């Protein structure tokens, strides 16, 4: 314990040291001001112009060097794809069957496209190009197609892909026990192997669009060894498949709606840069939008139009589809069995206003075939004569307006029932059509139903007067399925139940001619007859709204035949990037 005197001594010692430090600080401060600061400031004033000039010169040189370095770096280096990264795709749908001979719906078709390869696929211009195929030979009578396969292709389990796998795929489709929806496409076509890597397709008759059938994914025969064909539809393979595509199956969480794929290092077109692909299938559009707004997805399909605002982290692409939306009139049912009524309905439509109001940027459609197809002519399109002339058509045909403004003939009111799906732009389009037709004195009732109900309760049974619906026309002008009289049956795709002998003959001839000029003549004849009969009203082309993170490189916006076609070059996409010296010209 310190005594009071010891404490006094310590305090005196501490005060003495503080006074010494204070004197030292005062001395140093006066020394700095008098000996360093003031002389330096005085000298700087004398040479300030010189000093400032040198400072500016150095700054200009630094800026110049930085700019030059940036420009040289840009000139001699380029951004290139680097391996790695996870791509997360969001889509509305279900993940339940990835086997390409069954896959339906966006989610399953995306999965099938990523895991399986096909003999042919579409390029960025919508033209066919080889995938598994190496060479194609067509016989003189155009009834035998011989495809030679590449010999460097392996299934994800390491087994080689050979001709027997191709034969097994298409024979499985052809067998009714397999219950593939592609059965009708492959009916009566003989498929056989000619050696390990050659496949022969023998057609019952000429069929010009046949090559477009070769975009179906090929499945491995050995994965179904010992299995009955009737069991293929429910095989575990369908949810844990072995393919030959750019990505391999890693895992599936059905409850979470999540499929995980990994890069195929032995992919014959070169392994993808992306190391993992995760597909998220959402139950509805709102769940997709919620996840999209969190910025957790790399890409998202907005087929339902639920993403209503731009996101700075994503780029929006409108991918043109080979599709068209029609108002199909049921030609066999009163009052639409009257061609004058159909003509008035068609001619009164203001397509451009519908497109402008709803911002449907793909443009209007006024022909049963698409503008890029053989046989299309701008002069062969439906006319738009407006309300006044359409009114005169109905008056002349005996459809007179009553006191309530609704037309009638022979005691039969001019009433039609229009049915369409209750999402996307369809409700608004149906309202626009109904408004124009009511101006003509046509009572129009609208039924908005879910897509599942539309297909199950209306389309299959042709239970409607007018069906507002979009159809996939495809890369070829063969529209036989939609307009030939043989398809005007329950379950058939001739939704208008249109029947015309001349149209039938033209459609039959068009699909059996290989010469483009002859095909064009047949489809022109079909279109002319179709325009006279007004069986439906083509309205507008459709597109796919696709959002993708700005961090992705390699994606090429394109016109696509099928929504899953956007992945046809996914091996070139990348999330991670690097800089590489450019190759200088010699």
C-alpha positions, 0 to 999 in steps of 0.5 A: 500500500503506497503512503501519502508521501509516495503518491505525492511524489508520483503526481509531481513526477507526472506533472513534470513530464506533462510540462516537458511534453507541452514545451516540446510540442510548442517548440516543434510546432513553431519550428514546423511553421517557421522553418518548413511551412512558411518557406515552402509556401513562399517558395510555392508562390514563387513557382506555383505556375510552374508547379501547377503546370507540372501537376496538370501535365502529369494528370493529362499523361495519366489520363492519356495512358489510362485511356490508351491502355483501355483502348488497347485492351479492348482492341487486342483482348476480347471477352470470351466464355469461361467454364463454370456457373449455374443457370437457373431457368424458371417456367410455369408447368410440371416436371413429370416425363422427360422422355422425348417421345412423350414430353409435353408442356414447356418444362418437360420439353426443355428438359428433353431438349437439354438431355437428348439429341435428335437427328436434326435440329433448327439453326438460328434462321429456322432451317434444319441442320444436322445434329446426330446426323452426318449425312442424308441421302434421298432416293430418286422417288423421294420415298427413301431417306438414308441417314448416316450417323456421326460415329463419335457420340456416346450416351451419358452412361458411356455406351456408344449411340448407334443406328439400333437406338434410332430404330428403337426410338421410332419403332417404339413411337409406332407401337400403339402399346407405347401410347406416344402422341407422335404415333400418327406422325410415324404411322406406316413408315418403315425404319431399319438399320443398315450397319452400325451407323446408318438408318433407312426410312421408307415412306409409304408415299412422298411426303415433302415435310418428312425431314422435319419429323427428324427433330425428335430426341433419340432414346437408348435401346439398352435402357429399356432392355427386357421391358415391355413396350406397354411399360415404357410410358411409366418407366423410371427412365422418364424421370431419370433419363440417360440421353446424349445431349449437352446436359446429364441428369443429376437429380429431381425434386418433384415436390419442389418442382426442381430438376438439376442437370450437370454438364456432359463432358463428352458432348459431341458438339463440345461440352457446354461452358455452363456447369450446372442447369437448374430448371424450376417449374412453378405451379402458376404465373404468380409464383414465377413472378415472385421468384423472378422479382427476387433476381434468383433466376438466370432466365424465365419464360413469361408465356402467361404475361405475368412479368409486367415491368422491366428489370434492370438485371434482365434483358427481355427478348421477344423470340418470334414463333412459327405460330399464329392465333386464329378465330376459328369459325365452326363452319358446320354449325348455324349461323356460321355455316353461312359464308356471308356471316363468316365474311362479315365477321372476318372483314369487320376485324381491325387487326392493327388496332388489336396489335397496337392496343395490346403491343403484340409486336410480331405483327398481324396475320391474314393468311393460313400460311406464314410469310416465310413459307413457300407459296405465301404471297402478300396479295393473297391475304384476307381483306379488311373492309370495315363495319360499313361494308360488312353491314351491307353484306349481312343486310344483303344476305337477309340478316336484318336488325331487330329492335334490340339491335341484334340481327335475325333471319327466319326467326333465328337470332344471329348469336355466336358463342366464343370460347378462349383461354383466360390468360395472356392476351386472349381475354382482351382480344376476345373483347375486341372481337366481340365489340366489333361484331356487336357493332354489326348486330351480332350478339357475341357471348364470351366464355373464358376458361383455363387452358386445360378445360379449353382443351378437354371440354371444348377443343377435343369435342369442337364445342364452340361457335368460335374458338380463339386459339393459337396454333403451331404451324411450324417451319413447313407450309404443310397445314393439312392437319388444320384445313383438310376435310379428313381432319374435321372430326371430333379430336381432329385439328381442323377446328373450323370443320372446313371442307373444300374439295379444291382445298383438299386436293391442293393440300394433298398435292403440296405435301407430296411435291419436293420441288419448291416451285411446284409446292408454291403453286399448290399452296397458292391454289389452296390459299385462294380457295381458303380466302373465298370460303372464310373458314377462319380469321388469322389475327396475329403472329405470336412470340415468346417473352424470354427474360435472361440475366445480363450476365449471360453471353452467347445467347442468340435471339432467333426465330424459333419453331418451338419454345425449347428451340432457344436451347439449340446452341446452349453449349455456346452460352456462358455465365462466367467470362474471361479476356483473351488476346485477339488473333491479329491479321497477318 
